[in-house]
Amino acid sequence: MDTKRQAFRKIEEEFGSLDVLINNAGVSLERGISPSQLELSVLKETFETYFFGMFAVTRAMLPLLKKSPSGRIVNLSSGLGSLTMNSDPESEFARFNLLAYNS
């Protein structure tokens, strides 16, 4: 049984519903690699965690969220995902040029 299914069952058994799902997963696999040198496999693995992983967990937990009188989903992101902060040369994030992570 996969981890999402195990989590679903545990939450369902203990609580019956889920009030808040907080998606906050992350990986940084490209340290020191310029965007022009980034391997497609690294980009895919990063997106597997950030995008497809978030989608899969959210989809798995939807039945429990719908059982809650006011279920909520909160998606968190690093400041490195901000186009505004990354384009401002004065920003603390401007020096990071990580194609996969920032995307």
PyMOL commands that set and color helices and strands:
alter all, ss='L'
color gray80, all
select helices_A, chain A and resi 3-14+35-37+40-67+79-81+83-87+99-102
alter helices_A, ss='H'
color red, helices_A
select strands_A, chain A and resi 20-23+72-75
alter strands_A, ss='S'
color yellow, strands_A
deselect
rebuild
show_as cartoon
